[in-house]
């Protein structure tokens, strides 16, 4: 078997020779029933018997790595897939820079590495749980299928982290793997580890925002972990990034389709003012100011996931060679950060100041800045579309200090434009900047399922191209 191919002969598809690693195979087989129970209990509600046109990895070669076909989600072949090993790979950063990449867990970093894997693993089932009921209000079979594709691949990413825990961390790893199934998004007793993954995803606009903003954070974190000196983690994350690209596509294209449909409806009705919310909502579409409020919310929630701008923990991960920076090998510096600085924004007495801080303790801030730049480039495409549609409106990212609960800005209140204000003024204007209860009630009122093949809900445009180049009337989901 080629190292790029996936072996489907065992109960757990893999390209890591699980058939020769009986101890790990047995451990994963013992974990598997609990996973299936979790999927049935916390995965997509009401569609477990439906046939879904899903892609499944057959290789980790980027050329033709997946095949498409109908499958019931509980029968999806989740598995363990690592990118090909790079011969002679060296650790690209930190105190161990230039040393051979580790194939086993270095004892002195065992606890830190386990923590990184567990936190990443915890996000994967959390998003499935958050999206559990969305299928019941899907705007089309095309969108329903995309939701389920995201769900099954988040499930596979959980498998990826559980494999690392089971193989390299013994009893501790087995216990952590079980805990990943015990915690639940939004639970009061056993919540998920990161705040954004305990928020609800109650509607499809939230889903598109989540896959655009929060899955993009996932991309940044995976890119950083793909630099790791621990080679199995690096290889795992490199292949996960291949699957993650579709998740971000679902979000970016979904929001673009909402924009297109709103513009079309306004043009048909002769409405030229994008801020005429009442008239636009009467058309059964989503007004652009409400989309801007959703952008403000999901962006601010997501940048909290990067942690504190100044962090000794992040510095320790970097120095130890466990977690690098975004596209580490392309950065033109010494990759050890012993004496370099990085400029970050900090709150001052009445305004914000720029401060040169040690680059080693600001790797979180740098990753967040790389993320914001990536998000802005995508939003530029939305704004260019608005220009082409003759819409006098532009989306903007809120200031870094807006609506923050983590890091340097968590103790202050600021407007989306970046003006520091009192907590009382912020509360008085909250519904101007973030979705109000009436905004959400309106969005919920639109969330009615459209299951007829080739049809789409009134508030979203059809995609330009179908999945796997299928025609517009393709039956992406055969409902049970």
C-alpha positions in Angstrom: 0.0 0.0 0.0 1.3 3.5 -0.9 1.9 5.7 2.1 -0.5 8.1 0.6 -3.4 5.6 0.4 -5.9 4.9 3.2 -6.3 1.3 4.4 -10.0 0.5 4.8 -9.4 -3.2 5.7 -9.6 -2.5 9.5 -12.6 -1.2 11.4 -10.9 2.2 11.6 -9.6 3.5 8.2 -6.0 4.7 8.5 -2.7 5.3 6.8 -0.6 4.7 10.0 -0.5 0.8 9.9 -2.9 0.3 12.7 -3.1 -3.3 11.7 0.5 -3.6 13.0 -0.1 -1.5 16.1 -2.5 -3.8 17.9 -2.4 -2.0 21.2 -3.5 1.3 19.7 -6.0 -0.4 17.4 -7.6 -2.1 20.4 -7.7 1.2 22.4 -9.4 3.0 19.5 -11.9 0.1 19.0 -12.8 0.4 22.7 -13.3 4.1 22.2 -15.3 3.8 19.0 -18.7 2.7 20.5 -18.7 5.7 22.8 -18.0 7.9 19.9 -20.9 6.5 17.9 -23.2 7.0 21.0 -22.0 10.6 21.1 -22.7 11.0 17.4 -26.2 9.6 17.7 -27.0 11.6 20.8 -25.2 14.9 19.9 -24.7 14.9 16.2 -27.2 16.1 13.5 -30.7 15.6 14.9 -33.3 13.8 12.7 -31.1 12.9 9.8 -29.1 9.8 10.9 -30.9 7.6 8.4 -30.7 10.0 5.4 -28.4 9.3 2.5 -25.9 12.2 2.2 -23.6 12.9 -0.8 -20.4 13.2 1.2 -16.7 13.2 0.3 -14.5 10.6 2.1 -10.7 10.6 2.0 -9.1 7.8 0.0 -5.6 9.3 0.1 -3.6 12.1 1.6 -2.2 13.0 -1.8 -3.7 16.4 -2.5 -4.3 15.3 -6.1 -7.6 13.4 -6.0 -7.5 12.8 -2.3 -11.3 12.2 -1.8 -14.2 10.4 -3.4 -17.9 11.3 -3.3 -20.8 9.1 -2.7 -24.0 8.6 -0.7 -23.6 7.4 2.8 -25.6 7.5 6.1 -23.7 9.6 8.5 -23.4 7.0 11.3 -21.8 4.7 8.7 -19.3 7.4 7.5 -15.7 5.9 7.6 -14.0 8.2 10.1 -10.4 7.3 10.4 -6.8 8.3 11.2 -5.0 10.1 8.5 -1.6 11.7 8.6 0.2 13.6 5.8 3.3 11.9 4.4 6.4 12.0 6.6 9.1 14.4 5.4 12.4 12.6 5.4 15.0 14.4 7.5 12.5 17.0 8.8 14.1 19.4 11.3 12.4 21.4 14.1 11.9 24.8 12.5 11.9 27.1 15.6 12.5 27.5 19.3 15.4 26.2 21.4 15.5 22.9 19.5 15.6 24.6 16.1 17.6 22.5 13.6 17.3 19.2 15.6 15.6 16.2 14.1 11.8 16.4 14.5 10.6 14.2 17.4 8.8 11.0 16.5 8.0 10.3 20.2 6.9 12.7 22.9 9.8 14.4 24.6 9.4 13.7 28.3 10.0 17.2 29.5 7.2 18.6 27.3 4.7 15.8 27.8 2.2 17.7 29.8 2.3 20.8 27.6 1.9 18.8 24.4 -1.0 16.8 25.8 -2.7 20.1 26.7 -2.3 21.4 23.2 -3.8 18.3 21.7 -6.7 18.2 24.1 -7.7 21.8 23.6 -7.6 21.3 19.8 -9.5 18.1 20.1 -12.1 19.7 22.3 -13.1 22.2 19.6 -14.0 19.5 17.1 -17.0 17.8 18.7 -18.1 21.1 20.2 -18.9 22.6 16.8 -20.9 19.5 15.9 -22.9 19.9 19.1 -23.5 23.6 18.4 -24.9 22.8 15.0 -27.0 19.8 16.0 -30.4 21.2 15.1 -29.5 23.3 12.1 -30.6 20.6 9.6 -34.3 21.2 10.5 -34.1 24.8 9.1 -31.8 24.2 6.1 -32.3 26.7 3.2 -31.7 23.9 0.6 -30.5 20.4 0.2 -27.2 21.8 -1.1 -26.7 23.7 2.2 -27.9 20.7 4.2 -25.3 18.5 2.6 -22.5 21.1 3.3 -23.5 21.2 7.0 -23.2 17.5 7.2 -19.9 17.5 5.4 -18.6 19.9 7.9 -20.0 17.8 10.8 -18.5 14.5 9.7 -15.1 16.1 9.1 -15.1 17.8 12.5 -15.8 14.3 13.8 -12.8 12.9 11.9 -10.7 15.7 13.3 -11.7 14.5 16.7 -10.5 11.0 15.7 -7.2 12.6 14.6 -6.5 14.1 18.1 -7.8 11.0 19.9 -5.3 8.8 17.9 -2.4 11.0 19.2 -3.7 10.8 22.7 -4.2 7.0 22.6 -0.9 6.2 20.9 1.5 8.6 22.7 0.1 9.3 26.1 -0.9 6.0 27.6 -3.5 5.9 30.4 -3.6 9.7 30.6 -4.4 9.8 26.9 -7.2 7.3 27.2 -8.7 9.3 30.0 -8.5 12.5 28.0 -10.1 10.8 25.0 -13.0 9.8 27.1 -13.3 13.3 28.5 -13.6 14.7 25.0 -16.9 12.8 24.7 -18.1 13.7 28.2 -17.9 17.5 27.9 -20.7 19.1 25.9 -21.1 22.6 24.4 -23.1 24.9 26.6 -23.3 22.4 29.5 -23.4 24.0 32.9 -21.6 21.1 34.5 -19.1 20.0 31.8 -18.8 22.8 29.2 -16.3 22.8 26.4 -12.9 24.3 27.2 -13.1 27.5 25.1 -15.8 30.1 25.5 -16.8 30.5 21.8 -17.5 26.8 21.6 -20.2 27.1 24.3 -22.1 29.7 22.3 -25.3 28.6 20.5 -25.4 28.3 16.7 -29.1 28.7 16.4 -29.6 29.8 12.8 -28.0 29.6 9.4 -26.6 33.1 9.4 -24.8 32.2 12.6 -23.6 29.0 11.0 -22.1 30.8 8.0 -20.5 33.3 10.4 -19.1 30.5 12.5 -17.6 28.6 9.6 -16.2 31.9 8.2 -14.7 33.3 11.4 -14.3 30.5 13.9 -13.2 27.8 11.5 -10.7 30.3 10.1 -9.3 30.6 13.7 -9.1 26.8 13.5 -7.0 27.1 10.3 -4.6 29.5 12.0 -4.2 27.2 15.0 -3.7 24.1 12.8 -1.1 26.0 10.7 0.7 26.8 13.9 0.6 23.2 15.2 1.6 22.0 11.7 5.0 23.6 12.5 5.4 21.5 15.6 8.6 19.7 16.4 6.4 16.7 17.4 6.2 15.2 13.9 3.0 13.1 14.3 1.1 16.3 15.4 2.6 18.2 12.5 1.6 15.5 10.0 -1.9 15.2 11.5 -2.6 19.0 11.3 -1.2 19.2 7.8 -3.9 16.8 6.5 -6.6 18.4 8.7 -5.9 21.7 6.9 -6.9 20.0 3.6 -10.3 19.2 5.0 -10.7 22.5 6.8 -10.6 24.5 3.6 -14.1 23.4 2.7 -15.5 24.6 6.0 -14.2 28.1 5.4 -15.6 28.0 1.9 -19.0 27.2 3.2 -18.9 30.3 5.4 -17.5 32.7 3.0 -19.7 31.6 0.1 -22.7 31.4 2.3 -22.4 35.0 3.4 -21.7 36.0 -0.2 -24.9 34.3 -1.3 -26.9 36.2 1.3 -25.5 39.5 0.1 -26.3 38.6 -3.5 -29.9 37.7 -2.7 -30.5 40.8 -0.6 -29.1 43.0 -3.4 -31.3 41.2 -6.0 -34.4 41.7 -3.9 -33.7 45.4 -3.3 -33.1 46.0 -7.0 -36.3 44.2 -7.9 -38.2 46.3 -5.3 -36.5 49.6 -6.3 -35.0 50.1 -2.9 -31.7 52.0 -3.1 -30.9 52.6 0.6 -29.2 49.6 2.3 -30.1 51.1 5.7 -33.8 51.1 5.1 -34.1 48.0 7.3 -37.9 47.9 7.6 -38.5 48.0 3.8 -35.8 45.4 3.1 -37.0 43.0 5.8 -40.5 43.2 4.2 -38.9 41.5 1.2 -38.0 38.4 3.3 -34.2 38.9 3.0 -31.5 39.9 5.5 -30.5 43.5 5.6 -26.8 44.4 5.4 -26.7 46.4 8.7 -27.8 43.2 10.5 -25.1 41.3 8.7 -22.6 43.9 9.9 -23.8 43.4 13.5 -23.3 39.6 13.1 -19.8 40.3 11.8 -19.1 42.4 14.9 -20.3 39.6 17.2 -18.5 36.7 15.6 -15.3 38.5 14.9 -15.0 39.7 18.5 -15.9 36.2 19.9 -13.3 34.6 17.6 -10.4 36.8 18.4 -10.8 36.0 22.0 -9.9 32.4 21.1 -6.3 33.6 20.4 -5.9 34.2 24.1 -4.0 37.0 25.8 -1.9 39.2 23.6 1.0 38.9 26.0 1.4 35.2 27.1 4.1 33.3 28.8 2.3 30.0 28.0 2.4 30.8 24.3 6.1 31.8 24.7 6.8 28.4 26.4 5.1 26.5 23.6 7.2 28.3 21.0 10.5 28.0 22.9 9.9 24.3 23.5 9.3 23.7 19.7 5.7 22.5 20.2 3.7 25.3 18.5 5.0 27.7 16.0 3.7 30.8 14.2 1.5 31.0 11.0 3.7 29.8 8.1 6.7 29.8 10.4 9.3 28.8 7.8 8.4 31.8 5.6 9.1 34.4 8.3 12.4 36.2 7.8 13.9 36.2 11.3 15.9 33.9 13.6 12.9 31.7 14.6 14.0 31.8 18.2 12.9 35.3 19.2 15.6 35.8 21.8 15.9 39.5 21.4 13.4 40.7 18.8 10.2 42.7 19.4 6.7 42.8 18.0 4.5 45.9 18.0 1.1 45.5 19.5 -1.8 47.8 20.5 -2.5 48.4 24.2 -5.2 50.4 25.9 -4.0 53.7 27.3 -5.7 56.2 29.7 -8.0 57.7 27.1 -6.9 56.1 23.8 -4.8 53.3 22.5 -1.0 53.2 22.3 1.4 51.1 20.2 4.0 49.3 22.2 7.1 47.2 21.2 7.0 44.1 23.3 9.2 40.9 23.3 8.3 38.9 20.2 8.5 35.7 22.2 5.6 36.7 24.6 3.5 38.2 21.8 3.2 35.2 19.5 -0.6 35.1 20.2 -0.9 38.7 19.1 1.0 38.0 15.9 -1.2 35.0 15.1 -4.3 37.1 15.8 -3.0 39.9 13.5 -2.3 37.3 10.7 -5.9 36.1 11.2 -7.3 39.6 11.0 -5.4 40.2 7.8 -6.7 37.0 6.3 -10.3 37.8 7.3 -10.0 41.3 5.9 -8.9 40.0 2.5 -12.1 37.9 2.3 -14.3 40.8 3.4 -12.7 42.8 0.6 -14.2 40.3 -1.8 -17.7 40.8 -0.3 -17.2 44.6 -0.6 -16.2 44.3 -4.2 -19.3 42.3 -4.8 -21.4 45.1 -3.2 -19.7 47.6 -5.6 -20.5 45.5 -8.6 -24.1 45.2 -7.5 -24.2 49.0 -7.1 -24.8 48.8 -3.4 -23.7 51.8 -1.4 -22.5 49.8 1.6 -19.2 48.5 2.9 -18.6 45.9 5.6 -15.9 46.8 8.2 -14.2 44.7 10.9 -14.7 46.2 14.4 -11.8 47.5 16.4 -9.7 44.9 18.2 -10.9 46.4 21.6 -14.6 46.0 20.7 -16.6 43.4 22.8 -13.6 41.7 24.2 -13.6 39.2 27.1 -10.0 38.0 27.0 -6.7 39.8 26.9 -5.6 43.4 27.2 -8.9 44.9 26.1 -11.2 42.8 28.3 -11.2 45.5 31.1 -12.4 48.4 28.9 -15.4 49.2 26.7 -14.9 50.4 23.2 -17.0 51.2 20.1 -16.5 49.3 16.8 -14.6 52.4 15.6 -12.2 52.1 18.5 -13.3 54.9 20.9 -13.0 54.1 24.6 -16.2 54.7 26.4 -17.8 54.0 29.7 -19.5 50.6 30.5 -22.8 52.5 30.8 -22.5 54.0 27.3 -21.5 50.7 25.9 -24.6 49.0 27.3 -26.8 51.9 26.1 -25.6 51.4 22.6 -25.2 47.6 22.5 -28.1 46.9 20.2 -26.7 49.4 17.7 -23.5 47.4 17.4 -24.5 43.8 18.1 -27.6 41.7 17.1 -30.6 42.7 19.2 -33.3 40.4 20.3 -35.5 41.8 17.6 -32.8 41.3 15.0 -32.5 37.6 16.0 -36.3 37.2 16.1 -36.4 38.4 12.5 -33.6 36.0 11.4 -35.3 33.1 13.2 -38.5 34.0 11.4 -36.8 33.3 8.1 -35.4 29.9 9.2 -37.9 27.6 7.5 -36.6 24.4 5.7 -36.5 24.2 2.0 -36.1 20.5 1.1 -37.3 20.5 -2.5 -34.5 19.5 -4.9 -33.0 22.6 -6.6 -35.0 25.1 -4.5 -33.6 27.7 -2.1 -35.0 29.7 0.7 -36.0 33.3 -0.1 -33.1 34.9 1.8 -30.2 33.2 0.0 -29.1 32.9 -3.6 -28.1 29.6 -5.2 -24.4 28.7 -5.4 -22.6 29.5 -8.7 -21.3 25.9 -8.9 -22.5 22.7 -7.3 -20.5 20.4 -5.1 -18.5 18.0 -7.2 -19.8 20.0 -10.2 -23.3 18.6 -9.8 -26.2 20.3 -11.6 -28.5 22.7 -9.7 -31.2 20.1 -9.2 -29.0 17.4 -7.8 -30.4 15.6 -4.8 -27.5 16.2 -2.3 -29.5 14.6 0.5 -32.0 11.8 0.2 -34.2 12.4 3.2 -35.3 9.3 5.2 
